[in-house]
Amino acid sequence: MANLVAELNSLDFSVYIGGPLQAAVQAQNAASMAQVNFIQSVGFEDDPASTPNAPLPKKLRYVDFEYNKSVPNPHFGKDKQTLLDEGFTDAQATTIVLDINNKFLENNVIIKVPFLTTLTLPALRIEEVIIDFNAKLTSTETSNVSDEFAASAELGINYKVVNFKASASYKRTSNSGSTVEKTYNMGVHVKAVNDEIPAGLDRVLTMLEDSIASVNG
């Protein structure tokens, strides 16, 4: 009978179990480096004043938004005397330069926003790795038996003497052996999620959001 324990002991579980785990670690490392490369390539740009002989650090890339914004007219309905008292005109002025007839004024606003704060940063994290490995060993014993029988007879008569000769032979052959059928099944289940931004990077993005400024044209 085959030694199934020895067959199982011959399996290299460090390959079957450690291989997928090592691949998961390498994938996690690649995902982290992808985030770093994304920030460097998308969030920053070369300083125009930088030269090969005098390189300068990269500058944060901004995106500008320009739009018209309606704001209340602080001088709506005021007369010349009121504007004079508030210091918005002088006594020598013959006409009122300020717009006092419209309730709202159109202001051109320009906003400079750090580009990184408008994007979703890649933060892929492997949350779970499940390895299913099944080894099926089937031992089969075989036995073959064959019988061979041969016989011969000879009869002779010579001068009233009867001679009878007979011979027989028998041969039995048996062969036995065992075979082991091996079946291996392996399944790897990997669950990856888009992780939260690291605390340090979150603080940086918060500071960048605080730096957003709008300028009224």
Backbone as CSV, one residue per row, in Angstrom:
resi,resn,N_x,N_y,N_z,CA_x,CA_y,CA_z,C_x,C_y,C_z
1,MET,0.844,-1.192,0.000,0.000,0.000,0.000,0.878,1.241,0.000
2,ALA,0.499,2.243,-0.794,1.303,3.462,-0.892,1.274,4.225,0.424
3,ASN,2.393,4.907,0.713,2.510,5.701,1.927,1.983,7.105,1.630
4,LEU,0.707,7.330,1.955,0.099,8.625,1.649,0.656,9.728,2.530
5,VAL,1.083,9.406,3.741,1.667,10.421,4.617,2.941,10.980,4.004
6,ALA,3.750,10.093,3.458,4.977,10.557,2.800,4.669,11.414,1.588
7,GLU,3.620,11.059,0.876,3.221,11.867,-0.277,2.828,13.273,0.152
8,LEU,2.063,13.378,1.243,1.655,14.696,1.731,2.850,15.488,2.254
9,ASN,3.757,14.819,2.916,4.938,15.510,3.439,5.839,16.029,2.342
10,SER,5.713,15.449,1.167,6.564,15.901,0.059,6.066,17.192,-0.574
11,LEU,4.859,17.642,-0.216,4.330,18.881,-0.780,5.055,20.086,-0.183
12,ASP,5.420,21.033,-1.020,6.109,22.242,-0.573,5.070,23.322,-0.281
13,PHE,4.585,23.309,0.969,3.553,24.269,1.336,4.088,25.701,1.379
14,SER,5.393,25.892,1.515,5.959,27.242,1.492,5.725,27.909,0.150
15,VAL,5.620,27.097,-0.901,5.338,27.638,-2.234,3.840,27.880,-2.408
16,TYR,3.038,26.887,-1.994,1.593,26.992,-2.209,0.965,28.072,-1.337
17,ILE,1.449,28.237,-0.111,0.883,29.224,0.808,1.659,30.536,0.766
18,GLY,2.988,30.435,0.782,3.807,31.648,0.809,3.807,32.406,-0.495
19,GLY,3.635,31.694,-1.624,3.649,32.371,-2.923,2.573,33.429,-3.063
20,PRO,1.292,33.074,-2.832,0.243,34.107,-2.922,0.416,35.232,-1.915
21,LEU,0.888,34.913,-0.693,1.096,35.966,0.301,2.195,36.922,-0.146
22,GLN,3.267,36.386,-0.691,4.344,37.237,-1.174,3.861,38.111,-2.330
23,ALA,3.037,37.537,-3.205,2.478,38.318,-4.310,1.595,39.443,-3.788
24,ALA,0.841,39.183,-2.710,-0.021,40.223,-2.126,0.822,41.353,-1.539
25,VAL,1.932,41.002,-0.883,2.822,42.035,-0.329,3.418,42.884,-1.447
26,GLN,3.846,42.236,-2.511,4.401,42.983,-3.636,3.357,43.877,-4.290
27,ALA,2.118,43.392,-4.370,1.036,44.218,-4.937,0.757,45.427,-4.061
28,GLN,0.786,45.233,-2.732,0.570,46.351,-1.820,1.678,47.382,-1.957
29,ASN,2.916,46.911,-2.094,4.048,47.821,-2.276,3.918,48.598,-3.583
30,ALA,3.502,47.890,-4.643,3.325,48.566,-5.937,2.218,49.616,-5.857
31,ALA,1.151,49.334,-5.102,0.061,50.298,-4.962,0.533,51.547,-4.217
32,SER,1.368,51.366,-3.194,1.888,52.517,-2.442,2.787,53.382,-3.323
33,MET,3.642,52.731,-4.104,4.529,53.488,-4.996,3.731,54.187,-6.095
34,ALA,2.628,53.567,-6.520,1.777,54.213,-7.527,1.176,55.501,-6.976
35,GLN,0.816,55.503,-5.687,0.281,56.717,-5.075,1.341,57.810,-5.021
36,VAL,2.575,57.438,-4.647,3.668,58.420,-4.589,3.932,59.006,-5.974
37,ASN,4.017,58.145,-6.982,4.277,58.621,-8.348,3.137,59.493,-8.859
38,PHE,1.912,59.146,-8.480,0.753,59.945,-8.907,0.840,61.350,-8.325
39,ILE,1.157,61.461,-7.042,1.256,62.776,-6.402,2.366,63.604,-7.027
40,GLN,3.512,62.969,-7.291,4.637,63.708,-7.844,4.374,64.167,-9.272
41,SER,3.762,63.306,-10.068,3.579,63.639,-11.487,2.382,64.542,-11.742
42,VAL,1.336,64.433,-10.904,0.111,65.209,-11.134,0.051,66.446,-10.255
43,GLY,0.509,66.331,-9.025,0.351,67.436,-8.088,1.407,68.506,-8.172
44,PHE,2.521,68.250,-8.846,3.609,69.220,-8.907,4.042,69.422,-10.351
45,GLU,4.665,70.572,-10.591,5.179,70.903,-11.913,6.535,71.573,-11.772
46,ASP,7.312,71.536,-12.849,8.645,72.127,-12.825,8.566,73.646,-12.736
47,ASP,9.473,74.210,-11.978,9.573,75.663,-11.875,10.119,76.213,-13.192
48,PRO,9.425,77.173,-13.809,9.925,77.726,-15.075,11.329,78.294,-14.968
49,ALA,11.723,78.751,-13.784,13.052,79.326,-13.617,14.127,78.266,-13.394
50,SER,13.726,77.001,-13.327,14.687,75.935,-13.075,15.507,75.644,-14.329
51,THR,16.795,75.433,-14.154,17.709,75.100,-15.252,18.508,73.865,-14.852
52,PRO,19.096,73.172,-15.836,19.908,71.998,-15.484,21.063,72.337,-14.556
53,ASN,21.639,73.516,-14.712,22.756,73.892,-13.849,22.298,74.408,-12.493
54,ALA,21.095,74.929,-12.436,20.559,75.451,-11.174,19.131,74.950,-10.996
55,PRO,18.988,73.658,-10.692,17.633,73.103,-10.542,16.935,73.654,-9.306
56,LEU,15.654,73.875,-9.437,14.833,74.373,-8.342,13.792,73.319,-7.968
57,PRO,13.334,73.326,-6.729,12.283,72.363,-6.335,11.021,72.568,-7.169
58,LYS,10.297,71.486,-7.349,9.055,71.575,-8.106,8.027,72.401,-7.349
59,LYS,7.140,73.044,-8.105,6.105,73.888,-7.524,4.775,73.150,-7.518
60,LEU,3.979,73.498,-6.526,2.650,72.907,-6.429,1.810,73.366,-7.620
61,ARG,1.134,72.434,-8.261,0.311,72.776,-9.424,-1.066,73.251,-8.965
62,TYR,-1.482,74.390,-9.492,-2.794,74.970,-9.176,-3.675,74.943,-10.423
63,VAL,-4.949,74.942,-10.191,-5.917,75.091,-11.269,-6.748,76.332,-10.958
64,ASP,-6.955,77.173,-11.956,-7.669,78.439,-11.784,-9.106,78.304,-12.283
65,PHE,-10.011,78.816,-11.492,-11.423,78.887,-11.872,-11.837,80.358,-11.912
66,GLU,-12.475,80.731,-12.980,-12.918,82.119,-13.144,-14.410,82.139,-13.444
67,TYR,-15.147,82.972,-12.708,-16.588,83.048,-12.917,-17.093,84.399,-12.420
68,ASN,-18.321,84.726,-12.806,-18.962,85.966,-12.374,-19.878,85.673,-11.189
69,LYS,-19.790,86.530,-10.186,-20.559,86.342,-8.961,-21.378,87.597,-8.673
70,SER,-22.646,87.381,-8.390,-23.519,88.508,-8.053,-23.440,88.782,-6.552
71,VAL,-23.152,90.020,-6.210,-23.047,90.420,-4.803,-23.962,91.616,-4.577
72,PRO,-24.471,91.764,-3.360,-25.336,92.928,-3.073,-24.578,94.242,-3.274
73,ASN,-25.261,95.221,-3.842,-24.679,96.539,-4.066,-24.770,97.347,-2.772
74,PRO,-23.634,97.626,-2.139,-23.695,98.366,-0.857,-24.136,99.810,-1.023
75,HIS,-24.144,100.342,-2.243,-24.503,101.751,-2.453,-25.879,101.916,-3.097
76,PHE,-26.638,100.818,-3.170,-27.941,100.894,-3.820,-28.877,101.849,-3.067
77,GLY,-29.497,102.816,-3.830,-30.475,103.744,-3.293,-29.905,104.920,-2.515
78,LYS,-28.591,105.036,-2.426,-28.009,106.147,-1.658,-27.937,107.401,-2.524
79,ASP,-28.061,108.554,-1.869,-27.932,109.812,-2.593,-26.519,110.355,-2.418
80,LYS,-26.280,111.511,-3.057,-24.939,112.090,-3.027,-24.520,112.454,-1.611
81,GLN,-25.441,112.984,-0.825,-25.080,113.403,0.534,-24.677,112.199,1.397
82,THR,-25.422,111.109,1.242,-25.089,109.902,2.011,-23.714,109.379,1.614
83,LEU,-23.454,109.368,0.299,-22.138,108.908,-0.168,-21.043,109.851,0.314
84,LEU,-21.361,111.149,0.382,-20.387,112.124,0.858,-20.090,111.899,2.339
85,ASP,-21.150,111.644,3.115,-20.954,111.410,4.543,-20.151,110.137,4.802
86,GLU,-20.317,109.145,3.935,-19.610,107.879,4.115,-18.217,107.898,3.490
87,GLY,-17.876,109.002,2.844,-16.544,109.138,2.280,-16.354,108.498,0.933
88,PHE,-17.437,108.219,0.209,-17.307,107.583,-1.099,-17.309,108.581,-2.249
89,THR,-17.524,109.846,-1.962,-17.461,110.876,-2.993,-17.013,112.171,-2.331
90,ASP,-16.799,113.194,-3.126,-16.377,114.480,-2.551,-17.386,115.563,-2.925
91,ALA,-17.270,116.682,-2.258,-18.260,117.760,-2.436,-18.169,118.395,-3.802
92,GLN,-16.996,118.327,-4.433,-16.850,118.959,-5.738,-17.417,118.115,-6.876
93,ALA,-17.759,116.859,-6.594,-18.272,115.999,-7.660,-19.651,116.462,-8.111
94,THR,-19.816,116.538,-9.403,-21.104,116.980,-9.958,-22.027,115.808,-10.257
95,THR,-21.454,114.637,-10.426,-22.269,113.442,-10.696,-21.833,112.326,-9.748
96,ILE,-22.678,111.373,-9.576,-22.360,110.202,-8.753,-21.739,109.134,-9.650
97,VAL,-20.499,108.821,-9.376,-19.789,107.827,-10.203,-20.212,106.405,-9.837
98,LEU,-20.513,106.153,-8.584,-20.847,104.802,-8.140,-22.221,104.389,-8.645
99,ASP,-22.388,103.088,-8.823,-23.665,102.530,-9.268,-24.611,102.463,-8.065
100,ILE,-25.675,103.234,-8.133,-26.631,103.252,-7.017,-28.013,102.780,-7.451
101,ASN,-28.120,102.336,-8.705,-29.420,101.974,-9.251,-29.676,100.460,-9.266
102,ASN,-28.627,99.655,-9.216,-28.775,98.193,-9.282,-28.597,97.580,-7.887
103,LYS,-29.486,96.644,-7.559,-29.394,95.992,-6.260,-28.176,95.068,-6.164
104,PHE,-27.772,94.488,-7.302,-26.653,93.544,-7.297,-25.606,93.985,-8.299
105,LEU,-24.386,93.673,-7.976,-23.250,93.956,-8.846,-22.609,92.648,-9.291
106,GLU,-22.082,92.625,-10.518,-21.400,91.448,-11.045,-19.902,91.601,-10.809
107,ASN,-19.359,90.671,-10.050,-17.921,90.660,-9.793,-17.280,89.466,-10.486
108,ASN,-16.139,89.695,-11.096,-15.366,88.617,-11.703,-14.463,88.017,-10.622
109,VAL,-14.654,86.719,-10.350,-13.930,86.054,-9.271,-12.986,85.007,-9.866
110,ILE,-11.769,84.980,-9.392,-10.765,83.982,-9.792,-10.339,83.210,-8.549
111,ILE,-10.433,81.889,-8.634,-10.055,81.033,-7.514,-8.869,80.171,-7.925
112,LYS,-7.844,80.129,-7.103,-6.688,79.277,-7.318,-6.795,78.098,-6.350
113,VAL,-6.899,76.906,-6.920,-7.106,75.696,-6.118,-5.965,74.717,-6.386
114,PRO,-5.324,74.186,-5.338,-4.315,73.134,-5.559,-4.942,71.948,-6.283
115,PHE,-4.282,71.503,-7.329,-4.842,70.461,-8.194,-5.099,69.167,-7.423
116,LEU,-4.244,68.857,-6.464,-4.388,67.600,-5.720,-5.696,67.536,-4.936
117,THR,-6.195,68.687,-4.493,-7.420,68.685,-3.690,-8.657,68.419,-4.524
118,THR,-8.543,68.436,-5.847,-9.689,68.187,-6.722,-9.737,66.749,-7.221
119,LEU,-8.750,65.923,-6.830,-8.647,64.563,-7.349,-8.840,63.541,-6.242
120,THR,-9.209,62.346,-6.649,-9.248,61.204,-5.740,-7.909,60.485,-5.821
121,LEU,-7.182,60.520,-4.732,-5.856,59.908,-4.739,-5.975,58.390,-4.669
122,PRO,-5.204,57.680,-5.472,-5.244,56.209,-5.399,-4.675,55.727,-4.079
123,ALA,-5.459,54.945,-3.345,-5.023,54.419,-2.049,-5.538,52.993,-1.904
124,LEU,-5.113,52.132,-2.834,-5.578,50.749,-2.837,-4.887,49.961,-1.724
125,ARG,-5.678,49.233,-0.950,-5.131,48.433,0.149,-5.727,47.032,0.091
126,ILE,-4.865,46.029,0.204,-5.326,44.649,0.253,-5.813,44.361,1.668
127,GLU,-7.088,44.128,1.794,-7.697,43.933,3.104,-7.681,42.474,3.546
128,GLU,-7.803,41.567,2.598,-7.965,40.167,2.979,-7.421,39.267,1.879
129,VAL,-6.697,38.236,2.277,-6.197,37.219,1.345,-6.599,35.855,1.898
130,ILE,-7.399,35.119,1.146,-7.842,33.787,1.545,-7.275,32.781,0.556
131,ILE,-6.560,31.792,1.073,-5.932,30.774,0.234,-6.607,29.439,0.523
132,ASP,-7.203,28.851,-0.490,-7.823,27.532,-0.379,-6.965,26.537,-1.158
133,PHE,-6.357,25.599,-0.440,-5.509,24.596,-1.080,-6.010,23.210,-0.692
134,ASN,-6.370,22.416,-1.685,-6.867,21.062,-1.451,-5.960,20.073,-2.173
135,ALA,-5.508,19.079,-1.432,-4.703,18.002,-2.011,-5.476,16.701,-1.868
136,LYS,-5.716,16.017,-2.977,-6.452,14.764,-2.968,-5.531,13.656,-3.460
137,LEU,-5.290,12.692,-2.597,-4.446,11.551,-2.936,-5.302,10.288,-2.904
138,THR,-5.317,9.566,-4.005,-6.101,8.339,-4.110,-5.152,7.188,-4.391
139,SER,-5.137,6.189,-3.481,-4.267,5.026,-3.643,-5.081,3.866,-4.207
140,THR,-4.548,3.246,-5.245,-5.214,2.119,-5.890,-4.269,0.935,-5.920
141,GLU,-4.740,-0.204,-5.426,-3.955,-1.427,-5.451,-4.470,-2.319,-6.567
142,THR,-3.537,-2.907,-7.318,-3.885,-3.782,-8.443,-3.288,-5.162,-8.208
143,SER,-3.974,-6.180,-8.676,-3.503,-7.560,-8.560,-3.964,-8.332,-9.788
144,ASN,-3.015,-8.942,-10.505,-3.304,-9.726,-11.703,-2.845,-11.171,-11.470
145,VAL,-3.725,-12.122,-11.697,-3.419,-13.561,-11.533,-3.776,-14.268,-12.832
146,SER,-2.842,-15.116,-13.331,-3.098,-15.868,-14.560,-2.724,-17.337,-14.323
147,ASP,-3.556,-18.211,-14.835,-3.320,-19.660,-14.739,-3.079,-20.213,-16.130
148,GLU,-2.079,-21.091,-16.232,-1.778,-21.792,-17.493,-1.722,-23.293,-17.211
149,PHE,-2.471,-24.033,-17.955,-2.501,-25.490,-17.787,-2.275,-26.130,-19.148
150,ALA,-1.350,-27.134,-19.192,-1.046,-27.848,-20.440,-0.960,-29.345,-20.130
151,ALA,-1.511,-30.150,-21.025,-1.495,-31.609,-20.830,-1.302,-32.309,-22.179
152,SER,-0.660,-33.475,-22.153,-0.455,-34.275,-23.374,-0.491,-35.757,-23.002
153,ALA,-0.929,-36.559,-23.926,-1.008,-38.026,-23.688,-0.574,-38.775,-24.953
154,GLU,0.028,-39.910,-24.734,0.512,-40.718,-25.872,0.207,-42.196,-25.587
155,LEU,-0.399,-42.889,-26.540,-0.759,-44.301,-26.395,-0.055,-45.110,-27.489
156,GLY,0.630,-46.179,-27.050,1.331,-47.023,-28.016,1.115,-48.515,-27.723
157,ILE,0.956,-49.318,-28.797,0.764,-50.767,-28.653,1.908,-51.473,-29.391
158,ASN,2.601,-52.285,-28.671,3.736,-53.005,-29.281,3.826,-54.401,-28.655
159,TYR,3.463,-55.428,-29.501,3.535,-56.827,-29.072,2.780,-57.045,-27.765
160,LYS,1.582,-56.703,-27.856,0.646,-56.935,-26.756,1.029,-56.197,-25.489
161,VAL,1.910,-55.239,-25.635,2.259,-54.392,-24.486,1.701,-53.003,-24.729
162,VAL,0.952,-52.599,-23.818,0.327,-51.282,-23.960,1.147,-50.261,-23.174
163,ASN,1.570,-49.284,-23.865,2.319,-48.186,-23.209,1.484,-46.890,-23.243
164,PHE,1.365,-46.303,-22.117,0.595,-45.045,-22.026,1.472,-44.008,-21.323
165,LYS,1.674,-42.914,-21.991,2.470,-41.837,-21.417,1.608,-40.578,-21.330
166,ALA,1.660,-39.939,-20.230,0.897,-38.701,-20.031,1.756,-37.691,-19.274
167,SER,1.602,-36.436,-19.610,2.333,-35.358,-18.918,1.408,-34.142,-18.775
168,ALA,1.621,-33.458,-17.732,0.799,-32.266,-17.463,1.676,-31.192,-16.809
169,SER,1.322,-29.944,-17.061,2.045,-28.822,-16.441,1.050,-27.740,-16.026
170,TYR,1.382,-27.077,-14.973,0.512,-26.020,-14.438,1.399,-24.845,-14.016
171,LYS,0.976,-23.640,-14.427,1.740,-22.434,-14.099,0.779,-21.354,-13.617
172,ARG,1.104,-20.753,-12.483,0.272,-19.686,-11.917,1.160,-18.456,-11.727
173,THR,0.729,-17.313,-12.298,1.502,-16.072,-12.231,0.630,-14.985,-11.605
174,SER,1.183,-14.300,-10.653,0.445,-13.200,-10.014,1.331,-11.965,-9.959
175,ASN,0.751,-10.834,-10.283,1.428,-9.540,-10.226,0.565,-8.573,-9.403
176,SER,1.186,-7.847,-8.513,0.452,-6.878,-7.699,1.239,-5.580,-7.646
177,GLY,0.542,-4.485,-7.463,1.186,-3.177,-7.378,0.187,-2.134,-6.891
178,SER,0.652,-0.932,-6.759,-0.208,0.149,-6.285,0.133,1.421,-7.035
179,THR,-0.866,2.245,-7.285,-0.688,3.537,-7.944,-1.346,4.611,-7.092
180,VAL,-0.785,5.812,-7.121,-1.313,6.947,-6.368,-1.718,8.032,-7.356
181,GLU,-2.975,8.440,-7.311,-3.480,9.518,-8.163,-3.481,10.818,-7.364
182,LYS,-2.822,11.835,-7.897,-2.672,13.106,-7.193,-3.519,14.178,-7.886
183,THR,-4.312,14.885,-7.107,-5.118,15.985,-7.621,-4.965,17.176,-6.686
184,TYR,-4.512,18.303,-7.231,-4.297,19.507,-6.433,-5.220,20.610,-6.943
185,ASN,-5.926,21.247,-6.021,-6.774,22.401,-6.342,-6.374,23.559,-5.453
186,MET,-6.218,24.730,-6.068,-5.803,25.900,-5.296,-6.611,27.111,-5.747
187,GLY,-7.157,27.824,-4.783,-7.894,29.054,-5.076,-7.432,30.170,-4.164
188,VAL,-7.206,31.337,-4.735,-6.757,32.500,-3.965,-7.806,33.593,-4.109
189,HIS,-8.356,34.054,-2.988,-9.356,35.116,-2.974,-8.708,36.360,-2.357
190,VAL,-8.653,37.427,-3.121,-8.044,38.670,-2.659,-9.113,39.752,-2.639
191,LYS,-9.250,40.421,-1.507,-10.198,41.524,-1.367,-9.416,42.806,-1.167
192,ALA,-9.563,43.717,-2.096,-8.867,45.003,-2.029,-9.889,46.119,-1.916
193,VAL,-9.573,47.125,-1.118,-10.461,48.268,-0.914,-9.671,49.554,-1.119
194,ASN,-10.403,50.617,-1.430,-9.774,51.927,-1.539,-9.664,52.501,-0.131
195,ASP,-8.464,52.485,0.404,-8.243,52.821,1.803,-8.379,54.321,2.029
196,GLU,-8.531,54.678,3.297,-8.555,56.094,3.665,-7.166,56.693,3.486
197,ILE,-7.144,57.984,3.246,-5.874,58.677,3.055,-5.083,58.632,4.358
198,PRO,-3.774,58.364,4.296,-2.966,58.376,5.524,-3.082,59.703,6.262
199,ALA,-2.909,59.643,7.582,-3.114,60.829,8.424,-2.215,61.983,8.002
200,GLY,-0.952,61.685,7.696,-0.027,62.751,7.294,-0.459,63.418,6.005
201,LEU,-0.845,62.606,5.014,-1.294,63.176,3.749,-2.598,63.927,3.921
202,ASP,-3.461,63.467,4.803,-4.722,64.167,5.049,-4.467,65.562,5.624
203,ARG,-3.487,65.692,6.510,-3.156,67.007,7.072,-2.615,67.936,5.980
204,VAL,-1.800,67.367,5.093,-1.252,68.183,4.002,-2.374,68.700,3.111
205,LEU,-3.314,67.821,2.744,-4.425,68.241,1.887,-5.312,69.267,2.599
206,THR,-5.459,69.123,3.918,-6.239,70.106,4.672,-5.577,71.477,4.614
207,MET,-4.254,71.518,4.761,-3.536,72.788,4.654,-3.652,73.369,3.249
208,LEU,-3.630,72.502,2.250,-3.773,72.989,0.873,-5.167,73.568,0.656
209,GLU,-6.182,72.937,1.239,-7.540,73.483,1.122,-7.647,74.839,1.805
210,ASP,-6.929,75.002,2.925,-6.956,76.293,3.617,-6.268,77.375,2.794
211,SER,-5.404,76.958,1.862,-4.676,77.949,1.058,-5.471,78.426,-0.150
212,ILE,-6.655,77.834,-0.377,-7.480,78.255,-1.510,-7.909,79.705,-1.301
213,ALA,-7.641,80.528,-2.288,-7.982,81.950,-2.183,-8.746,82.387,-3.412
214,SER,-9.649,83.304,-3.200,-10.409,83.882,-4.309,-10.075,85.370,-4.421
215,VAL,-9.990,85.830,-5.653,-9.671,87.230,-5.921,-10.794,87.811,-6.743
216,ASN,-11.360,88.893,-6.281,-12.406,89.591,-7.013,-11.788,90.505,-8.052
217,GLY,-12.232,90.332,-9.278,-11.693,91.142,-10.350,-12.338,92.524,-10.406
